[in-house]
Every structure is written in C-alpha cells, then in structure tokens.
Amino acid sequence: MGSAYVCSNVAPRCTRAIIRFRWTAHIALAVVAFSRGGGLLRRFGLGEGRWFLLFGFITALWITIGITCGISDVYVDNLSGKAARLEVDGRPWMDAPDGTKARSQLRAGRHLIRTLATETGRELDRLEVTVDWTKPYALNVLGGMRYATGTIQYGDTPGREGRAYRTDKWFRLDYDFVFEWEADAIRVKKETKRTTRTYIRRFGRSSDPAPGAE
C-alpha cells in the first residue's frame, strides 16, 4: 500500500474518526492509565513515565496525520454568470455551472485553484489558498455570491445583531450555523444567562444592488 493511497483513502477516513472521538479516546486512555487498577498498562510494562511518552506519541501522530493527510469540506458556489471548470494544482477538480451550489473536499495544505471557462478553457481566475483541516471553507467562484453574516443572542435578551455582507472568493467558515437556518432556541447555562451564536447564509448575486448593513 503506497503512501499516496494512504493519504488519499485511508488517512482521511481515520482522521475524521479521530476528530470525532479524540477527546473520548484521550479521556479513556487517561482513566486507564491513572486508574487505581491500572494493571493493563503494567502488564505491558508501561509505568507513568512510559505512559506519558506513549500519550505524547499518540497526540503527535494525530496532529501529523491531520496536517499532512487531513481533509476539509469546501462549499463551492457559482453565481458569477459564467459556467466554469475548476482545477486544483493543475488537475481537474470539478465543474461549476452558473447558478449551482456544490460541496467537495480538499486535502490540508496549500493549493492553487484555477477557474477556467467551460467552453473555451480560458483562465478566468486563480487563487492560492491554504486549507486547515479543522474547519470547512467556501469557494465563491469569481466572487459572484454575496453572503449574509451575523450574530444571534440567546437567553434573557434574545435578538439579532451585527448583520454584514461579504463577497470574498475564498474564506474559512468560522460560524456556528453554516448555510442553514439558525436554531430558535438553545440551552443556556444559568450562570451566564445569555450566549451568542454566529451564522452565514447565501444572500444572492454580488452583482445585485448592495443592501444596507443592519
């Protein structure tokens, strides 16, 4: 099994599983290690010192896999008025007809994304991007989409505030609600009495008249 196959097929699946259960796995390992009856570790000759080394090795391995072979979701929106083909690092990636929304994935690291006209193959745009596997990203083809963002207040003083708009061609989706309707209510701790969540929604073509910020 070659390294290319591992990064392309095995590692992404393992990485997603590790991300999903990493804290549970770490806590379980810690409980086993420091539990009163930690005979399992002693059976394998792992004292406290060796356990810390093993724990550090597992953590470093998880981080290395995430950095080198991790993948991130990419939301591809094309409201540019032009049908496009997308290439990543010189290789065909996906078709992006005008008016479409799609979801794909990219491996963590740096990439060159080229936008080509579907009919002529002429280059319309190119972006040098960096993918961090811990969060999804948005690729706004030719900047044709306008997005609405804002904050929702939950708790004793519910409401919305700070709506703004963005038309970036590439950005990280650091939002609580990504392209979905926000929850009407969430659980709020009694001590805090209030909490906030952020959202992003597709708003329309960037070529349409810009709305006033609320």
C-alpha positions as semicolon CSV with decimal commas, in nm:
position;residue;x (nm);y (nm);z (nm)
1;M;0,000;0,000;0,000
2;G;0,170;0,318;-0,121
3;S;0,186;0,645;0,070
4;A;-0,028;0,823;-0,193
5;Y;-0,305;0,568;-0,144
6;V;-0,283;0,604;0,234
7;C;-0,317;0,984;0,221
8;S;-0,594;0,977;-0,040
9;N;-0,809;0,697;0,101
10;V;-0,714;0,559;0,439
11;A;-0,591;0,869;0,624
12;P;-0,896;1,092;0,558
13;R;-1,131;0,828;0,698
14;C;-0,909;0,768;1,000
15;T;-0,870;1,142;1,053
16;R;-1,246;1,200;1,055
17;A;-1,289;0,918;1,305
18;I;-1,013;1,054;1,528
19;I;-1,157;1,406;1,515
20;R;-1,500;1,277;1,610
21;F;-1,383;1,068;1,904
22;R;-1,048;1,221;2,000
23;W;-1,149;1,363;2,339
24;T;-1,335;1,046;2,434
25;A;-1,030;0,840;2,338
26;H;-0,790;1,064;2,529
27;I;-1,005;1,063;2,842
28;A;-1,048;0,687;2,826
29;L;-0,673;0,635;2,790
30;A;-0,605;0,869;3,082
31;V;-0,856;0,688;3,302
32;V;-0,699;0,353;3,220
33;A;-0,351;0,489;3,282
34;F;-0,415;0,651;3,618
35;S;-0,693;0,431;3,749
36;R;-0,640;0,251;4,071
37;G;-0,640;-0,083;3,900
38;G;-0,429;0,016;3,600
39;G;-0,294;-0,337;3,571
40;L;-0,342;-0,332;3,196
41;L;-0,064;-0,081;3,148
42;R;0,162;-0,253;3,400
43;R;0,103;-0,580;3,219
44;F;0,265;-0,423;2,913
45;G;0,543;-0,271;3,124
46;L;0,411;0,087;3,098
47;G;0,478;0,289;3,410
48;E;0,381;0,654;3,445
49;G;0,692;0,777;3,263
50;R;0,643;0,547;2,967
51;W;0,273;0,626;2,963
52;F;0,343;0,997;2,918
53;L;0,576;0,914;2,630
54;L;0,311;0,694;2,469
55;F;0,042;0,959;2,519
56;G;0,266;1,224;2,365
57;F;0,346;0,998;2,071
58;I;-0,024;0,931;2,003
59;T;-0,104;1,302;2,018
60;A;0,185;1,392;1,786
61;L;0,079;1,118;1,543
62;W;-0,278;1,250;1,538
63;I;-0,157;1,605;1,468
64;T;0,082;1,485;1,195
65;I;-0,191;1,287;1,019
66;G;-0,425;1,586;1,035
67;I;-0,167;1,829;0,895
68;T;-0,036;1,606;0,616
69;C;-0,338;1,397;0,515
70;G;-0,640;1,564;0,673
71;I;-0,920;1,686;0,451
72;S;-1,166;1,974;0,477
73;D;-1,507;2,029;0,323
74;V;-1,531;2,304;0,062
75;Y;-1,862;2,465;-0,036
76;V;-1,841;2,575;-0,399
77;D;-2,088;2,843;-0,508
78;N;-2,111;2,986;-0,858
79;L;-2,339;3,283;-0,917
80;S;-2,090;3,458;-1,141
81;G;-2,298;3,437;-1,457
82;K;-2,031;3,216;-1,620
83;A;-2,005;2,840;-1,644
84;A;-1,670;2,727;-1,510
85;R;-1,438;2,432;-1,468
86;L;-1,216;2,418;-1,162
87;E;-0,863;2,282;-1,141
88;V;-0,659;2,219;-0,827
89;D;-0,280;2,206;-0,855
90;G;-0,302;2,154;-1,231
91;R;-0,552;1,868;-1,214
92;P;-0,925;1,871;-1,298
93;W;-1,136;1,910;-0,985
94;M;-1,500;1,977;-1,067
95;D;-1,746;2,151;-1,298
96;A;-1,924;2,459;-1,163
97;P;-2,211;2,564;-1,391
98;D;-2,358;2,906;-1,329
99;G;-2,624;2,912;-1,057
100;T;-2,506;2,597;-0,882
101;K;-2,403;2,507;-0,530
102;A;-2,184;2,207;-0,459
103;R;-1,979;2,051;-0,183
104;S;-1,640;1,887;-0,225
105;Q;-1,320;1,830;-0,028
106;L;-0,957;1,936;-0,035
107;R;-0,657;1,794;0,144
108;A;-0,492;2,011;0,408
109;G;-0,208;2,229;0,282
110;R;-0,151;2,489;0,011
111;H;-0,324;2,466;-0,325
112;L;-0,358;2,660;-0,648
113;I;-0,719;2,677;-0,768
114;R;-0,773;2,784;-1,129
115;T;-1,112;2,883;-1,268
116;L;-1,148;2,810;-1,639
117;A;-1,426;2,896;-1,883
118;T;-1,616;2,576;-1,961
119;E;-1,644;2,634;-2,336
120;T;-1,305;2,785;-2,421
121;G;-1,081;2,670;-2,136
122;R;-0,958;3,027;-2,090
123;E;-0,837;3,106;-1,741
124;L;-1,078;3,338;-1,563
125;D;-0,920;3,347;-1,219
126;R;-0,663;3,180;-0,995
127;L;-0,638;3,160;-0,619
128;E;-0,356;3,043;-0,395
129;V;-0,526;2,904;-0,085
130;T;-0,433;2,731;0,237
131;V;-0,656;2,460;0,382
132;D;-0,671;2,393;0,755
133;W;-0,838;2,057;0,808
134;T;-1,021;2,164;1,126
135;K;-1,280;2,384;0,952
136;P;-1,478;2,393;0,624
137;Y;-1,422;2,660;0,358
138;A;-1,623;2,848;0,097
139;L;-1,508;2,892;-0,263
140;N;-1,703;3,178;-0,416
141;V;-1,636;3,138;-0,789
142;L;-1,532;3,475;-0,936
143;G;-1,681;3,644;-0,630
144;G;-2,030;3,604;-0,774
145;M;-2,210;3,522;-0,448
146;R;-2,299;3,760;-0,165
147;Y;-2,319;3,610;0,184
148;A;-2,503;3,744;0,486
149;T;-2,344;3,701;0,829
150;G;-2,446;3,799;1,177
151;T;-2,487;3,713;1,543
152;I;-2,784;3,572;1,730
153;Q;-2,833;3,635;2,100
154;Y;-2,996;3,360;2,308
155;G;-3,107;3,380;2,669
156;D;-3,275;3,654;2,870
157;T;-3,237;3,914;2,591
158;P;-3,281;3,725;2,262
159;G;-3,230;3,902;1,932
160;R;-3,010;3,954;1,628
161;E;-2,732;4,199;1,574
162;G;-2,442;4,290;1,353
163;R;-2,563;4,172;1,013
164;A;-2,296;4,224;0,748
165;Y;-2,222;4,103;0,396
166;R;-1,918;3,954;0,229
167;T;-1,820;3,853;-0,125
168;D;-1,476;3,701;-0,064
169;K;-1,368;3,443;-0,319
170;W;-1,218;3,214;-0,055
171;F;-1,269;3,212;0,321
172;R;-1,286;2,985;0,621
173;L;-1,632;2,915;0,759
174;D;-1,583;3,007;1,124
175;Y;-1,955;3,016;1,200
176;D;-2,187;2,816;1,424
177;F;-2,464;2,789;1,164
178;V;-2,327;2,734;0,813
179;F;-2,579;2,771;0,530
180;E;-2,868;2,658;0,748
181;W;-3,147;2,824;0,941
182;E;-3,050;2,911;1,295
183;A;-3,198;2,729;1,593
184;D;-3,497;2,904;1,751
185;A;-3,367;2,817;2,097
186;I;-3,063;2,655;2,255
187;R;-2,973;2,554;2,609
188;V;-2,817;2,841;2,802
189;K;-2,629;2,798;3,131
190;K;-2,797;2,956;3,430
191;E;-2,471;3,119;3,534
192;T;-2,429;3,308;3,207
193;K;-2,800;3,374;3,132
194;R;-2,713;3,453;2,771
195;T;-2,496;3,330;2,488
196;T;-2,436;3,410;2,122
197;R;-2,404;3,212;1,802
198;T;-2,285;3,324;1,459
199;Y;-2,433;3,237;1,121
200;I;-2,368;3,269;0,749
201;R;-2,626;3,237;0,470
202;R;-2,622;3,269;0,095
203;F;-2,786;3,601;0,013
204;G;-2,775;3,641;-0,366
205;R;-2,560;3,761;-0,654
206;S;-2,290;4,010;-0,568
207;S;-2,379;4,197;-0,888
208;D;-2,722;4,287;-0,744
209;P;-2,757;4,622;-0,564
210;A;-2,580;4,602;-0,228
211;P;-2,816;4,604;0,071
212;G;-2,752;4,843;0,358
213;A;-2,586;4,684;0,662
214;E;-2,823;4,638;0,951
